[in-house]
Amino acid sequence: MKVHLYQERCVSSGQCVSAAPDVFDQRDDDGVAFLLTDSPSPDMAIGVRQAARVCPALAITVDESSAD
């Protein structure tokens, strides 16, 4: 699994951080999300998929075929 976060689309809602706090965090100054890891472990997959689904800006994509 490989996670892509398009920060230029981020609207700072924090939904990704709520869904997968081990994968996403937010900058203190403007709330824009950033990745803590772009290759989460399998046990984080459910949260990452949820983060992508609930992102109001569609700023997160998940590549399930990536074996990284």
N, CA, C and O atoms as a Tripos MOL2 file, in Angstrom:
@<TRIPOS>MOLECULE
protein
  272   271    68     0     0
PROTEIN
NO_CHARGES

@<TRIPOS>ATOM
      1 N           0.8480   -1.1880    0.0000 N.3       1 MET1
      2 CA          0.0000    0.0000    0.0000 C.3       1 MET1
      3 C           0.8830    1.2370    0.0000 C.2       1 MET1
      4 O           1.8580    1.3340    0.7460 O.2       1 MET1
      5 N           0.5190    2.1680   -0.8470 N.am      2 LYS2
      6 CA          1.2300    3.4510   -0.9200 C.3       2 LYS2
      7 C           0.1840    4.5630   -0.8170 C.2       2 LYS2
      8 O          -0.8260    4.5330   -1.5200 O.2       2 LYS2
      9 N           0.4200    5.5290    0.0460 N.am      3 VAL3
     10 CA         -0.5040    6.6330    0.2660 C.3       3 VAL3
     11 C           0.0490    7.8960   -0.3790 C.2       3 VAL3
     12 O           1.2370    8.1980   -0.2660 O.2       3 VAL3
     13 N          -0.8220    8.6250   -1.0530 N.am      4 HIS4
     14 CA         -0.4570    9.9090   -1.6520 C.3       4 HIS4
     15 C          -1.3590   10.9770   -1.0570 C.2       4 HIS4
     16 O          -2.5780   10.8130   -1.0100 O.2       4 HIS4
     17 N          -0.7640   12.0610   -0.6050 N.am      5 LEU5
     18 CA         -1.5130   13.1820   -0.0400 C.3       5 LEU5
     19 C          -1.1690   14.4250   -0.8440 C.2       5 LEU5
     20 O          -0.0090   14.8300   -0.9140 O.2       5 LEU5
     21 N          -2.1780   15.0220   -1.4450 N.am      6 TYR6
     22 CA         -2.0040   16.2150   -2.2540 C.3       6 TYR6
     23 C          -2.2900   17.4300   -1.3760 C.2       6 TYR6
     24 O          -3.4350   17.8630   -1.2500 O.2       6 TYR6
     25 N          -1.2360   17.9710   -0.7720 N.am      7 GLN7
     26 CA         -1.3860   19.0500    0.2060 C.3       7 GLN7
     27 C          -2.0370   20.2900   -0.3890 C.2       7 GLN7
     28 O          -2.7150   21.0260    0.3270 O.2       7 GLN7
     29 N          -1.8500   20.5370   -1.6670 N.am      8 GLU8
     30 CA         -2.4500   21.7210   -2.2830 C.3       8 GLU8
     31 C          -3.9750   21.6380   -2.3100 C.2       8 GLU8
     32 O          -4.6450   22.6590   -2.4650 O.2       8 GLU8
     33 N          -4.5240   20.4480   -2.1630 N.am      9 ARG9
     34 CA         -5.9850   20.2660   -2.1170 C.3       9 ARG9
     35 C          -6.5280   20.2890   -0.6910 C.2       9 ARG9
     36 O          -7.7250   20.4970   -0.4930 O.2       9 ARG9
     37 N          -5.6860   20.0840    0.2800 N.am     10 CYS10
     38 CA         -6.1120   19.9210    1.6720 C.3      10 CYS10
     39 C          -6.8580   21.1630    2.1680 C.2      10 CYS10
     40 O          -6.4250   22.2960    1.9550 O.2      10 CYS10
     41 N          -7.9940   20.9190    2.8360 N.am     11 VAL11
     42 CA         -8.7880   22.0040    3.4120 C.3      11 VAL11
     43 C          -8.7220   22.0080    4.9450 C.2      11 VAL11
     44 O          -9.5120   22.6810    5.6060 O.2      11 VAL11
     45 N          -7.7800   21.2550    5.4920 N.am     12 SER12
     46 CA         -7.4970   21.2590    6.9310 C.3      12 SER12
     47 C          -8.6480   20.7950    7.8070 C.2      12 SER12
     48 O          -8.8170   21.2900    8.9220 O.2      12 SER12
     49 N          -9.4370   19.8590    7.3210 N.am     13 SER13
     50 CA        -10.5800   19.3840    8.1100 C.3      13 SER13
     51 C         -10.1750   18.4410    9.2380 C.2      13 SER13
     52 O         -10.8970   18.3180   10.2280 O.2      13 SER13
     53 N          -9.0310   17.7750    9.1030 N.am     14 GLY14
     54 CA         -8.5550   16.8720   10.1460 C.3      14 GLY14
     55 C          -9.1850   15.5000   10.1360 C.2      14 GLY14
     56 O          -8.9130   14.6960   11.0280 O.2      14 GLY14
     57 N         -10.0090   15.2090    9.1680 N.am     15 GLN15
     58 CA        -10.6640   13.9040    9.1070 C.3      15 GLN15
     59 C          -9.6520   12.7740    8.9430 C.2      15 GLN15
     60 O          -9.8310   11.6930    9.5050 O.2      15 GLN15
     61 N          -8.5990   13.0180    8.1830 N.am     16 CYS16
     62 CA         -7.5800   11.9870    7.9780 C.3      16 CYS16
     63 C          -6.8560   11.6620    9.2830 C.2      16 CYS16
     64 O          -6.5660   10.4990    9.5640 O.2      16 CYS16
     65 N          -6.5670   12.6820   10.0690 N.am     17 VAL17
     66 CA         -5.8850   12.4790   11.3440 C.3      17 VAL17
     67 C          -6.7750   11.6810   12.3010 C.2      17 VAL17
     68 O          -6.2860   10.8260   13.0390 O.2      17 VAL17
     69 N          -8.0580   11.9560   12.2860 N.am     18 SER18
     70 CA         -8.9870   11.2000   13.1260 C.3      18 SER18
     71 C          -9.0660    9.7410   12.7080 C.2      18 SER18
     72 O          -9.1520    8.8540   13.5570 O.2      18 SER18
     73 N          -9.0390    9.4880   11.3970 N.am     19 ALA19
     74 CA         -9.1800    8.1280   10.8850 C.3      19 ALA19
     75 C          -7.8980    7.3120   10.9970 C.2      19 ALA19
     76 O          -7.9430    6.1070   11.2430 O.2      19 ALA19
     77 N          -6.7590    7.9670   10.8150 N.am     20 ALA20
     78 CA         -5.4800    7.2430   10.8060 C.3      20 ALA20
     79 C          -4.3740    8.1080   11.4130 C.2      20 ALA20
     80 O          -3.5230    8.6200   10.6860 O.2      20 ALA20
     81 N          -4.3790    8.2740   12.7330 N.am     21 PRO21
     82 CA         -3.4170    9.1750   13.3820 C.3      21 PRO21
     83 C          -1.9650    8.7200   13.3080 C.2      21 PRO21
     84 O          -1.0620    9.5200   13.5560 O.2      21 PRO21
     85 N          -1.7180    7.4650   12.9760 N.am     22 ASP22
     86 CA         -0.3470    6.9880   12.8290 C.3      22 ASP22
     87 C           0.2020    7.2440   11.4290 C.2      22 ASP22
     88 O           1.3850    7.0270   11.1680 O.2      22 ASP22
     89 N          -0.6690    7.7080   10.5310 N.am     23 VAL23
     90 CA         -0.2730    7.9370    9.1390 C.3      23 VAL23
     91 C          -0.3140    9.4200    8.7780 C.2      23 VAL23
     92 O           0.5010    9.8930    7.9870 O.2      23 VAL23
     93 N          -1.2650   10.1510    9.3580 N.am     24 PHE24
     94 CA         -1.4620   11.5650    9.0260 C.3      24 PHE24
     95 C          -1.3110   12.4450   10.2610 C.2      24 PHE24
     96 O          -1.6040   12.0270   11.3810 O.2      24 PHE24
     97 N          -0.8510   13.6570   10.0350 N.am     25 ASP25
     98 CA         -0.8270   14.6840   11.0780 C.3      25 ASP25
     99 C          -1.1120   16.0120   10.3820 C.2      25 ASP25
    100 O          -1.2250   16.0640    9.1580 O.2      25 ASP25
    101 N          -1.2270   17.0760   11.1600 N.am     26 GLN26
    102 CA         -1.4990   18.4000   10.6040 C.3      26 GLN26
    103 C          -0.4620   19.3910   11.0780 C.2      26 GLN26
    104 O          -0.0020   19.3390   12.2180 O.2      26 GLN26
    105 N          -0.0970   20.3070   10.1720 N.am     27 ARG27
    106 CA          0.8340   21.3690   10.5380 C.3      27 ARG27
    107 C           0.1710   22.2990   11.5450 C.2      27 ARG27
    108 O          -1.0250   22.5760   11.4530 O.2      27 ARG27
    109 N           0.9420   22.7710   12.4890 N.am     28 ASP28
    110 CA          0.4160   23.6700   13.5230 C.3      28 ASP28
    111 C          -0.0030   25.0240   12.9660 C.2      28 ASP28
    112 O          -0.9920   25.6000   13.4210 O.2      28 ASP28
    113 N           0.7340   25.5370   11.9910 N.am     29 ASP29
    114 CA          0.4810   26.9070   11.5320 C.3      29 ASP29
    115 C          -0.7750   27.0500   10.6840 C.2      29 ASP29
    116 O          -1.4750   28.0550   10.8030 O.2      29 ASP29
    117 N          -1.0820   26.0770    9.8320 N.am     30 ASP30
    118 CA         -2.2460   26.2310    8.9530 C.3      30 ASP30
    119 C          -3.1790   25.0160    8.9190 C.2      30 ASP30
    120 O          -4.2110   25.0560    8.2490 O.2      30 ASP30
    121 N          -2.8390   23.9560    9.6180 N.am     31 GLY31
    122 CA         -3.7080   22.7890    9.6870 C.3      31 GLY31
    123 C          -3.6450   21.8610    8.4930 C.2      31 GLY31
    124 O          -4.3680   20.8660    8.4500 O.2      31 GLY31
    125 N          -2.7950   22.1650    7.5210 N.am     32 VAL32
    126 CA         -2.6790   21.3080    6.3460 C.3      32 VAL32
    127 C          -2.0760   19.9690    6.7630 C.2      32 VAL32
    128 O          -1.1150   19.9110    7.5300 O.2      32 VAL32
    129 N          -2.6620   18.9060    6.2440 N.am     33 ALA33
    130 CA         -2.2120   17.5600    6.5880 C.3      33 ALA33
    131 C          -0.8710   17.2370    5.9400 C.2      33 ALA33
    132 O          -0.5040   17.7860    4.9000 O.2      33 ALA33
    133 N          -0.1560   16.3280    6.5920 N.am     34 PHE34
    134 CA          1.0600   15.7730    6.0080 C.3      34 PHE34
    135 C           1.1500   14.3090    6.4150 C.2      34 PHE34
    136 O           0.5090   13.8740    7.3720 O.2      34 PHE34
    137 N           1.9520   13.5640    5.6790 N.am     35 LEU35
    138 CA          2.1050   12.1340    5.9260 C.3      35 LEU35
    139 C           3.2090   11.8740    6.9410 C.2      35 LEU35
    140 O           4.2880   12.4620    6.8670 O.2      35 LEU35
    141 N           2.9310   10.9980    7.8770 N.am     36 LEU36
    142 CA          3.9590   10.4980    8.7770 C.3      36 LEU36
    143 C           4.6720    9.3240    8.1190 C.2      36 LEU36
    144 O           5.8490    9.0750    8.3800 O.2      36 LEU36
    145 N           3.9550    8.6100    7.2680 N.am     37 THR37
    146 CA          4.5110    7.5300    6.4580 C.3      37 THR37
    147 C           3.6800    7.3970    5.1940 C.2      37 THR37
    148 O           2.4580    7.5390    5.2370 O.2      37 THR37
    149 N           4.3280    7.1290    4.0780 N.am     38 ASP38
    150 CA          3.5660    6.9170    2.8490 C.3      38 ASP38
    151 C           3.4140    5.4350    2.5280 C.2      38 ASP38
    152 O           2.7800    5.0700    1.5380 O.2      38 ASP38
    153 N           4.0000    4.5800    3.3710 N.am     39 SER39
    154 CA          3.8900    3.1290    3.2110 C.3      39 SER39
    155 C           3.4670    2.5070    4.5400 C.2      39 SER39
    156 O           4.2770    1.8790    5.2220 O.2      39 SER39
    157 N           2.2060    2.6810    4.9030 N.am     40 PRO40
    158 CA          1.7500    2.1790    6.1990 C.3      40 PRO40
    159 C           1.7400    0.6550    6.2640 C.2      40 PRO40
    160 O           1.6390   -0.0260    5.2430 O.2      40 PRO40
    161 N           1.8430    0.1470    7.4560 N.am     41 SER41
    162 CA          1.7960   -1.2980    7.6620 C.3      41 SER41
    163 C           0.3820   -1.8120    7.4130 C.2      41 SER41
    164 O          -0.5800   -1.0450    7.4660 O.2      41 SER41
    165 N           0.2580   -3.0970    7.1440 N.am     42 PRO42
    166 CA         -1.0680   -3.6670    6.8580 C.3      42 PRO42
    167 C          -2.1110   -3.4250    7.9480 C.2      42 PRO42
    168 O          -3.3000   -3.3110    7.6500 O.2      42 PRO42
    169 N          -1.6840   -3.3450    9.1940 N.am     43 ASP43
    170 CA         -2.6420   -3.1190   10.2740 C.3      43 ASP43
    171 C          -3.2040   -1.6920   10.2740 C.2      43 ASP43
    172 O          -4.1630   -1.4070   10.9910 O.2      43 ASP43
    173 N          -2.6230   -0.8080    9.4880 N.am     44 MET44
    174 CA         -3.1080    0.5710    9.3730 C.3      44 MET44
    175 C          -4.0200    0.7670    8.1600 C.2      44 MET44
    176 O          -4.5720    1.8510    7.9740 O.2      44 MET44
    177 N          -4.1820   -0.2540    7.3440 N.am     45 ALA45
    178 CA         -4.8860   -0.1390    6.0660 C.3      45 ALA45
    179 C          -6.3340    0.3260    6.2080 C.2      45 ALA45
    180 O          -6.7900    1.1550    5.4210 O.2      45 ALA45
    181 N          -7.0490   -0.1820    7.1760 N.am     46 ILE46
    182 CA         -8.4600    0.1950    7.3370 C.3      46 ILE46
    183 C          -8.5790    1.6890    7.6090 C.2      46 ILE46
    184 O          -9.4160    2.3610    7.0050 O.2      46 ILE46
    185 N          -7.7620    2.2140    8.5010 N.am     47 GLY47
    186 CA         -7.7890    3.6390    8.8130 C.3      47 GLY47
    187 C          -7.4040    4.5010    7.6310 C.2      47 GLY47
    188 O          -7.9920    5.5610    7.4170 O.2      47 GLY47
    189 N          -6.4210    4.0590    6.8580 N.am     48 VAL48
    190 CA         -5.9810    4.8180    5.6840 C.3      48 VAL48
    191 C          -7.0920    4.8700    4.6390 C.2      48 VAL48
    192 O          -7.3630    5.9260    4.0670 O.2      48 VAL48
    193 N          -7.7260    3.7380    4.3950 N.am     49 ARG49
    194 CA         -8.8400    3.7180    3.4290 C.3      49 ARG49
    195 C          -9.9800    4.6210    3.8970 C.2      49 ARG49
    196 O         -10.5980    5.3180    3.0920 O.2      49 ARG49
    197 N         -10.2530    4.6030    5.1910 N.am     50 GLN50
    198 CA        -11.2950    5.4590    5.7500 C.3      50 GLN50
    199 C         -10.9190    6.9320    5.5740 C.2      50 GLN50
    200 O         -11.7660    7.7490    5.2130 O.2      50 GLN50
    201 N          -9.6690    7.2690    5.8250 N.am     51 ALA51
    202 CA         -9.2080    8.6520    5.6570 C.3      51 ALA51
    203 C          -9.4190    9.1230    4.2190 C.2      51 ALA51
    204 O          -9.8680   10.2460    3.9900 O.2      51 ALA51
    205 N          -9.0980    8.2770    3.2660 N.am     52 ALA52
    206 CA         -9.2900    8.6390    1.8570 C.3      52 ALA52
    207 C         -10.7670    8.8360    1.5380 C.2      52 ALA52
    208 O         -11.1220    9.7400    0.7820 O.2      52 ALA52
    209 N         -11.6270    7.9980    2.1070 N.am     53 ARG53
    210 CA        -13.0720    8.0930    1.8460 C.3      53 ARG53
    211 C         -13.6830    9.3590    2.4390 C.2      53 ARG53
    212 O         -14.5570    9.9700    1.8250 O.2      53 ARG53
    213 N         -13.2340    9.7540    3.6200 N.am     54 VAL54
    214 CA        -13.8780   10.8810    4.3020 C.3      54 VAL54
    215 C         -13.2490   12.2340    4.0110 C.2      54 VAL54
    216 O         -13.7750   13.2600    4.4400 O.2      54 VAL54
    217 N         -12.1470   12.2550    3.2990 N.am     55 CYS55
    218 CA        -11.4960   13.5300    2.9930 C.3      55 CYS55
    219 C         -12.4120   14.3870    2.1180 C.2      55 CYS55
    220 O         -12.7230   14.0020    0.9900 O.2      55 CYS55
    221 N         -12.8490   15.5510    2.6290 N.am     56 PRO56
    222 CA        -13.7750   16.3830    1.8640 C.3      56 PRO56
    223 C         -13.1580   16.9940    0.6000 C.2      56 PRO56
    224 O         -13.8820   17.3970   -0.3100 O.2      56 PRO56
    225 N         -11.8360   17.0620    0.5460 N.am     57 ALA57
    226 CA        -11.1560   17.6570   -0.6060 C.3      57 ALA57
    227 C         -10.6450   16.6010   -1.5890 C.2      57 ALA57
    228 O         -10.0580   16.9370   -2.6180 O.2      57 ALA57
    229 N         -10.8720   15.3290   -1.2680 N.am     58 LEU58
    230 CA        -10.3580   14.2210   -2.1000 C.3      58 LEU58
    231 C          -8.8530   14.3650   -2.3150 C.2      58 LEU58
    232 O          -8.3450   14.1760   -3.4210 O.2      58 LEU58
    233 N          -8.1590   14.7020   -1.2400 N.am     59 ALA59
    234 CA         -6.7240   14.9620   -1.3020 C.3      59 ALA59
    235 C          -5.8740   13.7240   -1.0430 C.2      59 ALA59
    236 O          -4.6460   13.8000   -1.0860 O.2      59 ALA59
    237 N          -6.5090   12.5850   -0.7750 N.am     60 ILE60
    238 CA         -5.7820   11.3640   -0.4410 C.3      60 ILE60
    239 C          -6.1310   10.2810   -1.4390 C.2      60 ILE60
    240 O          -7.3040   10.0330   -1.7200 O.2      60 ILE60
    241 N          -5.1010    9.6360   -1.9740 N.am     61 THR61
    242 CA         -5.3140    8.4560   -2.8020 C.3      61 THR61
    243 C          -4.4890    7.3070   -2.2190 C.2      61 THR61
    244 O          -3.4520    7.5140   -1.5890 O.2      61 THR61
    245 N          -4.9780    6.1100   -2.4500 N.am     62 VAL62
    246 CA         -4.3320    4.9210   -1.9420 C.3      62 VAL62
    247 C          -4.0580    3.9830   -3.1080 C.2      62 VAL62
    248 O          -4.9700    3.6170   -3.8500 O.2      62 VAL62
    249 N          -2.8110    3.6010   -3.2600 N.am     63 ASP63
    250 CA         -2.4150    2.6440   -4.2820 C.3      63 ASP63
    251 C          -2.2840    1.2880   -3.6030 C.2      63 ASP63
    252 O          -1.3050    1.0200   -2.9060 O.2      63 ASP63
    253 N          -3.2690    0.4490   -3.8130 N.am     64 GLU64
    254 CA         -3.2870   -0.8690   -3.1590 C.3      64 GLU64
    255 C          -2.2940   -1.8320   -3.7950 C.2      64 GLU64
    256 O          -1.9120   -2.8170   -3.1640 O.2      64 GLU64
    257 N          -1.8690   -1.5760   -5.0190 N.am     65 SER65
    258 CA         -0.9890   -2.5170   -5.7200 C.3      65 SER65
    259 C           0.4680   -2.3480   -5.3470 C.2      65 SER65
    260 O           1.2920   -3.2050   -5.6680 O.2      65 SER65
    261 N           0.7960   -1.2700   -4.6820 N.am     66 SER66
    262 CA          2.1810   -1.0090   -4.3200 C.3      66 SER66
    263 C           2.5970   -1.9080   -3.1570 C.2      66 SER66
    264 O           1.9140   -1.9880   -2.1360 O.2      66 SER66
    265 N           3.7110   -2.5680   -3.3340 N.am     67 ALA67
    266 CA          4.2050   -3.4970   -2.2970 C.3      67 ALA67
    267 C           5.2570   -2.8580   -1.4020 C.2      67 ALA67
    268 O           5.9170   -3.5610   -0.6370 O.2      67 ALA67
    269 N           5.4250   -1.5660   -1.4770 N.am     68 ASP68
    270 CA          6.4610   -0.8880   -0.6790 C.3      68 ASP68
    271 C           6.2220   -1.0580    0.7830 C.2      68 ASP68
    272 O           6.9960   -0.5530    1.5970 O.2      68 ASP68
@<TRIPOS>BOND
     1     1     2 1
     2     2     3 1
     3     3     4 2
     4     3     5 am
     5     5     6 1
     6     6     7 1
     7     7     8 2
     8     7     9 am
     9     9    10 1
    10    10    11 1
    11    11    12 2
    12    11    13 am
    13    13    14 1
    14    14    15 1
    15    15    16 2
    16    15    17 am
    17    17    18 1
    18    18    19 1
    19    19    20 2
    20    19    21 am
    21    21    22 1
    22    22    23 1
    23    23    24 2
    24    23    25 am
    25    25    26 1
    26    26    27 1
    27    27    28 2
    28    27    29 am
    29    29    30 1
    30    30    31 1
    31    31    32 2
    32    31    33 am
    33    33    34 1
    34    34    35 1
    35    35    36 2
    36    35    37 am
    37    37    38 1
    38    38    39 1
    39    39    40 2
    40    39    41 am
    41    41    42 1
    42    42    43 1
    43    43    44 2
    44    43    45 am
    45    45    46 1
    46    46    47 1
    47    47    48 2
    48    47    49 am
    49    49    50 1
    50    50    51 1
    51    51    52 2
    52    51    53 am
    53    53    54 1
    54    54    55 1
    55    55    56 2
    56    55    57 am
    57    57    58 1
    58    58    59 1
    59    59    60 2
    60    59    61 am
    61    61    62 1
    62    62    63 1
    63    63    64 2
    64    63    65 am
    65    65    66 1
    66    66    67 1
    67    67    68 2
    68    67    69 am
    69    69    70 1
    70    70    71 1
    71    71    72 2
    72    71    73 am
    73    73    74 1
    74    74    75 1
    75    75    76 2
    76    75    77 am
    77    77    78 1
    78    78    79 1
    79    79    80 2
    80    79    81 am
    81    81    82 1
    82    82    83 1
    83    83    84 2
    84    83    85 am
    85    85    86 1
    86    86    87 1
    87    87    88 2
    88    87    89 am
    89    89    90 1
    90    90    91 1
    91    91    92 2
    92    91    93 am
    93    93    94 1
    94    94    95 1
    95    95    96 2
    96    95    97 am
    97    97    98 1
    98    98    99 1
    99    99   100 2
   100    99   101 am
   101   101   102 1
   102   102   103 1
   103   103   104 2
   104   103   105 am
   105   105   106 1
   106   106   107 1
   107   107   108 2
   108   107   109 am
   109   109   110 1
   110   110   111 1
   111   111   112 2
   112   111   113 am
   113   113   114 1
   114   114   115 1
   115   115   116 2
   116   115   117 am
   117   117   118 1
   118   118   119 1
   119   119   120 2
   120   119   121 am
   121   121   122 1
   122   122   123 1
   123   123   124 2
   124   123   125 am
   125   125   126 1
   126   126   127 1
   127   127   128 2
   128   127   129 am
   129   129   130 1
   130   130   131 1
   131   131   132 2
   132   131   133 am
   133   133   134 1
   134   134   135 1
   135   135   136 2
   136   135   137 am
   137   137   138 1
   138   138   139 1
   139   139   140 2
   140   139   141 am
   141   141   142 1
   142   142   143 1
   143   143   144 2
   144   143   145 am
   145   145   146 1
   146   146   147 1
   147   147   148 2
   148   147   149 am
   149   149   150 1
   150   150   151 1
   151   151   152 2
   152   151   153 am
   153   153   154 1
   154   154   155 1
   155   155   156 2
   156   155   157 am
   157   157   158 1
   158   158   159 1
   159   159   160 2
   160   159   161 am
   161   161   162 1
   162   162   163 1
   163   163   164 2
   164   163   165 am
   165   165   166 1
   166   166   167 1
   167   167   168 2
   168   167   169 am
   169   169   170 1
   170   170   171 1
   171   171   172 2
   172   171   173 am
   173   173   174 1
   174   174   175 1
   175   175   176 2
   176   175   177 am
   177   177   178 1
   178   178   179 1
   179   179   180 2
   180   179   181 am
   181   181   182 1
   182   182   183 1
   183   183   184 2
   184   183   185 am
   185   185   186 1
   186   186   187 1
   187   187   188 2
   188   187   189 am
   189   189   190 1
   190   190   191 1
   191   191   192 2
   192   191   193 am
   193   193   194 1
   194   194   195 1
   195   195   196 2
   196   195   197 am
   197   197   198 1
   198   198   199 1
   199   199   200 2
   200   199   201 am
   201   201   202 1
   202   202   203 1
   203   203   204 2
   204   203   205 am
   205   205   206 1
   206   206   207 1
   207   207   208 2
   208   207   209 am
   209   209   210 1
   210   210   211 1
   211   211   212 2
   212   211   213 am
   213   213   214 1
   214   214   215 1
   215   215   216 2
   216   215   217 am
   217   217   218 1
   218   218   219 1
   219   219   220 2
   220   219   221 am
   221   221   222 1
   222   222   223 1
   223   223   224 2
   224   223   225 am
   225   225   226 1
   226   226   227 1
   227   227   228 2
   228   227   229 am
   229   229   230 1
   230   230   231 1
   231   231   232 2
   232   231   233 am
   233   233   234 1
   234   234   235 1
   235   235   236 2
   236   235   237 am
   237   237   238 1
   238   238   239 1
   239   239   240 2
   240   239   241 am
   241   241   242 1
   242   242   243 1
   243   243   244 2
   244   243   245 am
   245   245   246 1
   246   246   247 1
   247   247   248 2
   248   247   249 am
   249   249   250 1
   250   250   251 1
   251   251   252 2
   252   251   253 am
   253   253   254 1
   254   254   255 1
   255   255   256 2
   256   255   257 am
   257   257   258 1
   258   258   259 1
   259   259   260 2
   260   259   261 am
   261   261   262 1
   262   262   263 1
   263   263   264 2
   264   263   265 am
   265   265   266 1
   266   266   267 1
   267   267   268 2
   268   267   269 am
   269   269   270 1
   270   270   271 1
   271   271   272 2
@<TRIPOS>SUBSTRUCTURE
     1 MET1         2 RESIDUE 1 A MET
     2 LYS2         6 RESIDUE 1 A LYS
     3 VAL3        10 RESIDUE 1 A VAL
     4 HIS4        14 RESIDUE 1 A HIS
     5 LEU5        18 RESIDUE 1 A LEU
     6 TYR6        22 RESIDUE 1 A TYR
     7 GLN7        26 RESIDUE 1 A GLN
     8 GLU8        30 RESIDUE 1 A GLU
     9 ARG9        34 RESIDUE 1 A ARG
    10 CYS10       38 RESIDUE 1 A CYS
    11 VAL11       42 RESIDUE 1 A VAL
    12 SER12       46 RESIDUE 1 A SER
    13 SER13       50 RESIDUE 1 A SER
    14 GLY14       54 RESIDUE 1 A GLY
    15 GLN15       58 RESIDUE 1 A GLN
    16 CYS16       62 RESIDUE 1 A CYS
    17 VAL17       66 RESIDUE 1 A VAL
    18 SER18       70 RESIDUE 1 A SER
    19 ALA19       74 RESIDUE 1 A ALA
    20 ALA20       78 RESIDUE 1 A ALA
    21 PRO21       82 RESIDUE 1 A PRO
    22 ASP22       86 RESIDUE 1 A ASP
    23 VAL23       90 RESIDUE 1 A VAL
    24 PHE24       94 RESIDUE 1 A PHE
    25 ASP25       98 RESIDUE 1 A ASP
    26 GLN26      102 RESIDUE 1 A GLN
    27 ARG27      106 RESIDUE 1 A ARG
    28 ASP28      110 RESIDUE 1 A ASP
    29 ASP29      114 RESIDUE 1 A ASP
    30 ASP30      118 RESIDUE 1 A ASP
    31 GLY31      122 RESIDUE 1 A GLY
    32 VAL32      126 RESIDUE 1 A VAL
    33 ALA33      130 RESIDUE 1 A ALA
    34 PHE34      134 RESIDUE 1 A PHE
    35 LEU35      138 RESIDUE 1 A LEU
    36 LEU36      142 RESIDUE 1 A LEU
    37 THR37      146 RESIDUE 1 A THR
    38 ASP38      150 RESIDUE 1 A ASP
    39 SER39      154 RESIDUE 1 A SER
    40 PRO40      158 RESIDUE 1 A PRO
    41 SER41      162 RESIDUE 1 A SER
    42 PRO42      166 RESIDUE 1 A PRO
    43 ASP43      170 RESIDUE 1 A ASP
    44 MET44      174 RESIDUE 1 A MET
    45 ALA45      178 RESIDUE 1 A ALA
    46 ILE46      182 RESIDUE 1 A ILE
    47 GLY47      186 RESIDUE 1 A GLY
    48 VAL48      190 RESIDUE 1 A VAL
    49 ARG49      194 RESIDUE 1 A ARG
    50 GLN50      198 RESIDUE 1 A GLN
    51 ALA51      202 RESIDUE 1 A ALA
    52 ALA52      206 RESIDUE 1 A ALA
    53 ARG53      210 RESIDUE 1 A ARG
    54 VAL54      214 RESIDUE 1 A VAL
    55 CYS55      218 RESIDUE 1 A CYS
    56 PRO56      222 RESIDUE 1 A PRO
    57 ALA57      226 RESIDUE 1 A ALA
    58 LEU58      230 RESIDUE 1 A LEU
    59 ALA59      234 RESIDUE 1 A ALA
    60 ILE60      238 RESIDUE 1 A ILE
    61 THR61      242 RESIDUE 1 A THR
    62 VAL62      246 RESIDUE 1 A VAL
    63 ASP63      250 RESIDUE 1 A ASP
    64 GLU64      254 RESIDUE 1 A GLU
    65 SER65      258 RESIDUE 1 A SER
    66 SER66      262 RESIDUE 1 A SER
    67 ALA67      266 RESIDUE 1 A ALA
    68 ASP68      270 RESIDUE 1 A ASP
